[in-house]
Amino acid sequence: MHFNNFLGAYYKDTSYGGERLYADMLAQAALVDRLGFRGVTIPEHHLINILLIPDPLQFAVKVAAVTARLEIVTSVCVLPLHDMRMFAGQVVQADILCDGRLVLGVGRGAFAYELARMGKPIVESRARFDESLEVLMALLSREEVSWNGRYYQFAPITVMPRPRGNRPPPIMIAALVTEAIEASARRGFHIQTTPLNATLAKMREQVEAFQRGKAAFGDAGREQRLALMRVCCVAKDDRDSRRKLDLAAEYYGRFHNVFTGPGLVDHGAIRSLPLKQTREQLRDSLLICTAAEMVDRLKVYEELGVDELIINVNIGHGNDECLESIERFAADVMPCFDAARPAGRAAGCGA
């Protein structure tokens, strides 16, 4: 199992300043590059103070400039918000400037508040996404593409420049529901998913859906991978774990306000609404615990067949604390999942 750090850009205090917010995310990217993570992921969101990176491709180029080897994954570019005729060229440019380290994660969008205010209602997002994806793949793979669809109609065009070596960056589809995960895997796509703050049973369903789709795709899908995101913080002790759970509850109170709730936003700041989960239920769902417990819990993820865990440490504490949690994860958890070790566990790991 490989590991990736989510540059979650949680703008909890909107007086903090965008300069400091993005400097924090770049510091995380530079740190995980040194610590041996496989990559980083970069969100796209607008008008709200969580996951606040309005231009993930632009940010990917900056991350490439401050790192040496990280894979840089968008998580995700919201296709219904973009015109594929421009976006395809932006993808090619970003991949060139990232020296071929870009993985293009794409999705339909999650927050009705955001999509509505961008003039793309969420009820249309599935249809818009499906057509946008087909247009994008055509523009990246062929020249002189014309289109006559529901949302796109255009005469033959060729996106310039062409992709590096005529090979577009890999595409990874973001999907939450099992039907979408399986259908996308059947087409050969890599998959990003997350159970959010739901249970391990929900995660198991998502993993099994990916495995069914991958199996149906056949031998050509040997390199397909499933990346799964979780809030994940290595706590110093049980008291620290409880404090971090309180922060996670506030974070998810904001997330669900715009994801499944009423969308109450004041001057860009999402109100944090009460969660239905108890702290104990939240603890069982998220990965907020000491290193030793983290290792035991992640062994279940590995056994289920998760190829890559995307950790999100950005739940509202300061960036110094985020960096400390990442360092503890790298020192005390990651070595236990080194595929080079026959037993999959280093002496003393998780201590």
ABEGO torsion letter per residue (X at the ends): XBBBBBBAGBBABAAAEAAAAAAAAAAAAAAAAAAGBABBBBBBBBGBABGBBABAAAAAAAAAAABAABBBBBOBBBAAABBAAAAAAAAAAAAAAAGGABBBBBBAEABAAAAAAAGBBAAAAAAAAAAAAAAAAAAAABBGBBBBBAABBBBBBBBOBBBBGGBBBBBBBBBABAAAAAAAAAAGBBBBBBAEABBAAAAAAAAAAAAAAAAAAEAAAAABBBBBBBBBBBBABAAAAAAAAAAAAAAAAAAAAAAABAGBBBGGBBBBBBBABBAAAAAAABBBBBAAAAAAAAAAAAAAGBABBBBBABAGBBAAAAAAAAAAAAAAAAAAABAABAAGBBBGBGX
